[in-house]
Amino acid sequence: MQVILLSGGSGQRLWPLSNDSRSKQFLKVLEGHDKTNESMAQRVWRQMDEVGLMKSAVIATSKKQVDILKNQLGSNVPLIIEPERRDTFPAIALAASYLYSIKGISLDEVVSVLPIDSYVENDFYESVKKLEDTLNTTDCSIALMGVEPSYPSTSFGYIVPEKKNNGLVLVSHFVEKPTEEYAQRLIKEEALWNCGVFAFKLGFMISILEEMNLPIEYEQLQNVYELLPSISFDFEVVEKTMNIVALPYKGIWRDLGIWSTLTEQMIETVQGLGVICPKSHNTHIINELDIPVAVLGMPDAVVVASPDGILVANKGLSHDLKKFIFHFNQRPMYEERRWGSYKVLDQTVYDNGTEVLTKRITIHAGSNLSYQEHNKRKEVWTILKGEGSLVLNEYIYDVKPGSVIEIPAGTRHALKAISDLELIEVQKGSSLTEEDVHRISMEWDEILPMISSVTL
């Protein structure tokens, strides 16, 4: 069995901790095996290893999530990167073409597709393995996992059965997010929650691409990616397929997509600098800022403070958050990258159009910023902690706490951390955007041959 993990999301339902670059699967608020915090993505990737599925798994994602995936899961994590963000059907189609034309997987091989942000125990993934036998022993084109509902949820889709056969459910149709009254009727009909897990034989997906007159070779499909319809796999494929079977699952499955459900799985009631005073039962604080947060007399609340904003909400209303923040259109104020992370401390735009942006940057030992230059801004770096090697044009310098480096526009520069490195970066110019970053090389071993061997 091959596994495609889908990593997407815009980061709005768990604002302000999540943003366009740090979706919910990357929030480190869950308890890991070693009692340290881990994200949903880290938890699922660890579980893939524990159940023996990691070696056959790839992650389909967008360009914006590449750095954070490598930072959290390792630099060698296998990624299928969308040329542009679209929807689950194009992402799965691209991953299928990769399995077929690059990895050489047989058309008869079963492929399972799973979200990377499910909160489940390992027995869930053991059940996923059974989808392979399910497809091989039936004449169905798609096999789904369906969770037996524990309450009449209005937030999930439902798989409605036609009949049961040997523990499997032959699917009649689907219902998307019903009213509570309708959900109660569906449960009486033994409908299942649709948890977004399905399997098919690779040839099934490849034949769909052929029917759409689209390439089945990975690189060719990348080149015409914009021609694929921007639509979910459920709408484009699942709901148009007649012979579908579902495998019921009775264990724990939770969607931690809103604050009320995510806080139920948090290790502590307070993360970061804060205090919850009496008469604040079932209240949580998540604080990424360097200033304290105090909560008095607010039960059933969640208070979240991050560089992207501050949220104070009743947990019972947290599902409505997306309705109120859609107009917030600012740059991500916190990002994890392959080399570490940064936090925006201040952003100012003056009347003459000049912008000043101040960041606190952390670079992991052994990692490096790319060799790059800017045309519309200058930068000043102040080293706070750690030691490193700095490249300015063709020369290399040693840096340590107290070092101040001025980088004029047009100067090629890179920085490698010998030990964990922290610095303050001040950017000043007419355009402080990613479009003004010209990357010459990413890897340190490729940078060194370009510069003088002299260390200053």
PyMOL commands that set and color helices and strands:
alter all, ss='L'
color gray80, all
select helices_A, chain A and resi 24-26+40-50+54-56+63-73+88-101+122-137+180-188+202-211+218-223+225-227+233-236+238-240+259-265+315-325+434-436+444-450
alter helices_A, ss='H'
color red, helices_A
select strands_A, chain A and resi 2-6+30-31+37-38+57-61+79-81+110-115+118-120+142-147+157-165+168-175+192-201+244-249+253-255+270-271+274-276+284-287+293-295+301-306+309-314+334-337+340-349+355-363+368-373+377-385+388-392+395-399+404-407+413-417+421-429+438-441
alter strands_A, ss='S'
color yellow, strands_A
deselect
rebuild
show_as cartoon
